[in-house]
Structure formats: structure tokens, C-alpha cells
């Protein structure tokens, strides 16, 4: 699940450096998909903690 979050961060960096788009576009991308990834990550982390498995 953390790989999705890292991929989102690196893609926003590629938007700026490789595609030469304005940084505001990368920020919008990071906020939108980062929020989805963080929700998914927190849901998975919570289930492991409450199930007794731990991290």
C-alpha cells in the first residue's frame, strides 16, 4: 500500500521535471490521488492493528 503513495509522489515529480507542466498541476495531482492513497493506506494499517497482527 505504501508503494502506491510513493508512486503518486514520484509521478507528481515527473509531471514537473519530465513533462514540464506547471507545479500547480502536480500539486493538484498529488492532493487528489494522495488523499485516495492515504485513505487506502490508513484503512489497511488499521485492520492489521486491530486484528492483533501488528505492523
KOLSE-39931 format. One record per residue: x, y, z of N, C-alpha, C in turn; residue number from 1. Coordinates in steps of 0.02 Angstrom, whole numbers, plus 50000, padded with zeros to 5 digits. Example, Ala and Ser with C-alpha at 12.3 -4.5 7.8 and 13.67 -1.06 7.14 Angstrom:
2
<atom n_c1="50660" n_c2="49716" n_c3="50390" ca_c1="50615" ca_c2="49775" ca_c3="50390" c_c1="50660" c_c2="49835" c_c3="50390" resi="1"/>
<atom n_c1="50642" n_c2="49888" n_c3="50354" ca_c1="50684" ca_c2="49947" ca_c3="50357" c_c1="50645" c_c2="50002" c_c3="50394" resi="2"/>
END
This chain:
55
<atom n_c1="50041" n_c2="49941" n_c3="50000" ca_c1="50000" ca_c2="50000" ca_c3="50000" c_c1="50043" c_c2="50063" c_c3="50000" resi="1"/>
<atom n_c1="50100" n_c2="50059" n_c3="50032" ca_c1="50144" ca_c2="50117" ca_c3="50033" c_c1="50175" c_c2="50129" c_c3="49965" resi="2"/>
<atom n_c1="50179" n_c2="50078" n_c3="49924" ca_c1="50207" ca_c2="50086" ca_c3="49857" c_c1="50163" c_c2="50132" c_c3="49815" resi="3"/>
<atom n_c1="50097" n_c2="50129" n_c3="49825" ca_c1="50052" ca_c2="50172" ca_c3="49789" c_c1="50064" c_c2="50245" c_c3="49807" resi="4"/>
<atom n_c1="50076" n_c2="50258" n_c3="49871" ca_c1="50089" ca_c2="50326" ca_c3="49893" c_c1="50155" c_c2="50353" c_c3="49866" resi="5"/>
<atom n_c1="50206" n_c2="50311" n_c3="49866" ca_c1="50271" ca_c2="50331" ca_c3="49838" c_c1="50265" c_c2="50343" c_c3="49763" resi="6"/>
<atom n_c1="50227" n_c2="50301" n_c3="49728" ca_c1="50218" ca_c2="50310" ca_c3="49656" c_c1="50182" c_c2="50375" c_c3="49641" resi="7"/>
<atom n_c1="50134" n_c2="50394" n_c3="49682" ca_c1="50099" ca_c2="50457" ca_c3="49672" c_c1="50147" c_c2="50516" c_c3="49681" resi="8"/>
<atom n_c1="50190" n_c2="50513" n_c3="49731" ca_c1="50239" ca_c2="50566" ca_c3="49741" c_c1="50288" c_c2="50571" c_c3="49684" resi="9"/>
<atom n_c1="50312" n_c2="50514" n_c3="49660" ca_c1="50359" ca_c2="50515" ca_c3="49604" c_c1="50327" c_c2="50537" c_c3="49539" resi="10"/>
<atom n_c1="50263" n_c2="50520" n_c3="49529" ca_c1="50229" ca_c2="50542" ca_c3="49469" c_c1="50219" c_c2="50617" c_c3="49469" resi="11"/>
<atom n_c1="50205" n_c2="50645" n_c3="49527" ca_c1="50199" ca_c2="50718" ca_c3="49530" c_c1="50266" c_c2="50752" c_c3="49516" resi="12"/>
<atom n_c1="50320" n_c2="50721" n_c3="49536" ca_c1="50386" ca_c2="50746" ca_c3="49519" c_c1="50400" c_c2="50741" c_c3="49444" resi="13"/>
<atom n_c1="50378" n_c2="50686" n_c3="49414" ca_c1="50386" ca_c2="50677" ca_c3="49342" c_c1="50345" c_c2="50727" c_c3="49302" resi="14"/>
<atom n_c1="50287" n_c2="50747" n_c3="49328" ca_c1="50245" ca_c2="50797" ca_c3="49295" c_c1="50284" c_c2="50862" c_c3="49288" resi="15"/>
<atom n_c1="50321" n_c2="50879" n_c3="49341" ca_c1="50358" ca_c2="50943" ca_c3="49340" c_c1="50422" c_c2="50936" c_c3="49298" resi="16"/>
<atom n_c1="50461" n_c2="50884" n_c3="49311" ca_c1="50528" ca_c2="50880" ca_c3="49280" c_c1="50528" c_c2="50853" c_c3="49209" resi="17"/>
<atom n_c1="50487" n_c2="50803" n_c3="49196" ca_c1="50489" ca_c2="50771" ca_c3="49129" c_c1="50439" c_c2="50801" c_c3="49081" resi="18"/>
<atom n_c1="50379" n_c2="50815" n_c3="49105" ca_c1="50327" ca_c2="50840" ca_c3="49061" c_c1="50325" c_c2="50915" c_c3="49057" resi="19"/>
<atom n_c1="50364" n_c2="50949" n_c3="49099" ca_c1="50370" ca_c2="51022" ca_c3="49100" c_c1="50303" c_c2="51057" c_c3="49108" resi="20"/>
<atom n_c1="50262" n_c2="51031" n_c3="49154" ca_c1="50198" ca_c2="51062" ca_c3="49170" c_c1="50207" c_c2="51107" c_c3="49230" resi="21"/>
<atom n_c1="50162" n_c2="51154" n_c3="49241" ca_c1="50167" ca_c2="51197" ca_c3="49300" c_c1="50162" c_c2="51158" c_c3="49365" resi="22"/>
<atom n_c1="50197" n_c2="51180" n_c3="49416" ca_c1="50195" ca_c2="51143" ca_c3="49480" c_c1="50125" c_c2="51140" c_c3="49512" resi="23"/>
<atom n_c1="50080" n_c2="51186" n_c3="49494" ca_c1="50013" ca_c2="51184" ca_c3="49523" c_c1="49975" c_c2="51123" c_c3="49499" resi="24"/>
<atom n_c1="49988" n_c2="51101" n_c3="49438" ca_c1="49956" ca_c2="51041" ca_c3="49412" c_c1="49980" c_c2="50980" c_c3="49451" resi="25"/>
<atom n_c1="50045" n_c2="50978" n_c3="49465" ca_c1="50073" ca_c2="50923" ca_c3="49504" c_c1="50045" c_c2="50924" c_c3="49575" resi="26"/>
<atom n_c1="50035" n_c2="50983" n_c3="49602" ca_c1="50007" ca_c2="50988" ca_c3="49669" c_c1="49935" c_c2="50963" c_c3="49671" resi="27"/>
<atom n_c1="49895" n_c2="50981" n_c3="49622" ca_c1="49827" ca_c2="50956" ca_c3="49618" c_c1="49826" c_c2="50880" c_c3="49611" resi="28"/>
<atom n_c1="49870" n_c2="50854" n_c3="49569" ca_c1="49875" ca_c2="50781" ca_c3="49561" c_c1="49894" c_c2="50748" c_c3="49627" resi="29"/>
<atom n_c1="49943" n_c2="50777" n_c3="49661" ca_c1="49966" ca_c2="50748" ca_c3="49724" c_c1="49912" c_c2="50751" c_c3="49777" resi="30"/>
<atom n_c1="49876" n_c2="50806" n_c3="49781" ca_c1="49822" ca_c2="50811" ca_c3="49831" c_c1="49765" c_c2="50763" c_c3="49817" resi="31"/>
<atom n_c1="49745" n_c2="50757" n_c3="49755" ca_c1="49689" ca_c2="50714" ca_c3="49738" c_c1="49706" c_c2="50640" c_c3="49749" resi="32"/>
<atom n_c1="49757" n_c2="50617" n_c3="49714" ca_c1="49774" ca_c2="50546" ca_c3="49719" c_c1="49809" c_c2="50529" c_c3="49785" resi="33"/>
<atom n_c1="49844" n_c2="50577" n_c3="49814" ca_c1="49874" ca_c2="50565" ca_c3="49879" c_c1="49822" c_c2="50555" c_c3="49933" resi="34"/>
<atom n_c1="49767" n_c2="50591" n_c3="49930" ca_c1="49713" ca_c2="50581" ca_c3="49978" c_c1="49682" c_c2="50512" c_c3="49972" resi="35"/>
<atom n_c1="49673" n_c2="50490" n_c3="49910" ca_c1="49646" ca_c2="50422" ca_c3="49899" c_c1="49695" c_c2="50370" c_c3="49925" resi="36"/>
<atom n_c1="49758" n_c2="50378" n_c3="49910" ca_c1="49809" ca_c2="50330" ca_c3="49933" c_c1="49815" c_c2="50330" c_c3="50009" resi="37"/>
<atom n_c1="49811" n_c2="50388" n_c3="50040" ca_c1="49815" ca_c2="50390" ca_c3="50113" c_c1="49755" c_c2="50358" c_c3="50147" resi="38"/>
<atom n_c1="49696" n_c2="50366" n_c3="50117" ca_c1="49637" ca_c2="50332" ca_c3="50144" c_c1="49645" c_c2="50256" c_c3="50139" resi="39"/>
<atom n_c1="49668" n_c2="50233" n_c3="50082" ca_c1="49679" ca_c2="50162" ca_c3="50073" c_c1="49733" c_c2="50135" c_c3="50121" resi="40"/>
<atom n_c1="49786" n_c2="50173" n_c3="50128" ca_c1="49841" ca_c2="50153" ca_c3="50172" c_c1="49818" c_c2="50151" c_c3="50245" resi="41"/>
<atom n_c1="49781" n_c2="50202" n_c3="50267" ca_c1="49758" ca_c2="50204" ca_c3="50337" c_c1="49707" c_c2="50149" c_c3="50351" resi="42"/>
<atom n_c1="49666" n_c2="50133" n_c3="50303" ca_c1="49617" ca_c2="50079" ca_c3="50313" c_c1="49653" c_c2="50012" c_c3="50320" resi="43"/>
<atom n_c1="49703" n_c2="50000" n_c3="50281" ca_c1="49740" ca_c2="49938" ca_c3="50286" c_c1="49781" c_c2="49934" c_c3="50349" resi="44"/>
<atom n_c1="49810" n_c2="49989" n_c3="50371" ca_c1="49851" ca_c2="49989" ca_c3="50431" c_c1="49807" c_c2="49979" c_c3="50493" resi="45"/>
<atom n_c1="49747" n_c2="50007" n_c3="50492" ca_c1="49701" ca_c2="49999" ca_c3="50548" c_c1="49677" c_c2="49928" c_c3="50556" resi="46"/>
<atom n_c1="49665" n_c2="49893" n_c3="50501" ca_c1="49641" ca_c2="49824" ca_c3="50506" c_c1="49695" c_c2="49779" c_c3="50533" resi="47"/>
<atom n_c1="49758" n_c2="49791" n_c3="50515" ca_c1="49812" ca_c2="49750" ca_c3="50541" c_c1="49821" c_c2="49761" c_c3="50616" resi="48"/>
<atom n_c1="49813" n_c2="49823" n_c3="50638" ca_c1="49823" ca_c2="49839" ca_c3="50708" c_c1="49768" c_c2="49808" c_c3="50751" resi="49"/>
<atom n_c1="49706" n_c2="49816" n_c3="50730" ca_c1="49650" ca_c2="49792" ca_c3="50770" c_c1="49641" c_c2="49716" c_c3="50766" resi="50"/>
<atom n_c1="49670" n_c2="49685" n_c3="50716" ca_c1="49666" ca_c2="49613" ca_c3="50711" c_c1="49717" c_c2="49578" c_c3="50756" resi="51"/>
<atom n_c1="49763" n_c2="49616" n_c3="50784" ca_c1="49814" ca_c2="49587" ca_c3="50827" c_c1="49876" c_c2="49566" c_c3="50791" resi="52"/>
<atom n_c1="49880" n_c2="49577" n_c3="50727" ca_c1="49938" ca_c2="49557" ca_c3="50688" c_c1="49994" c_c2="49606" c_c3="50699" resi="53"/>
<atom n_c1="49979" n_c2="49670" n_c3="50705" ca_c1="50031" ca_c2="49720" ca_c3="50713" c_c1="50058" c_c2="49742" c_c3="50646" resi="54"/>
<atom n_c1="50109" n_c2="49782" n_c3="50648" ca_c1="50139" ca_c2="49808" ca_c3="50586" c_c1="50197" c_c2="49765" c_c3="50570" resi="55"/>
END
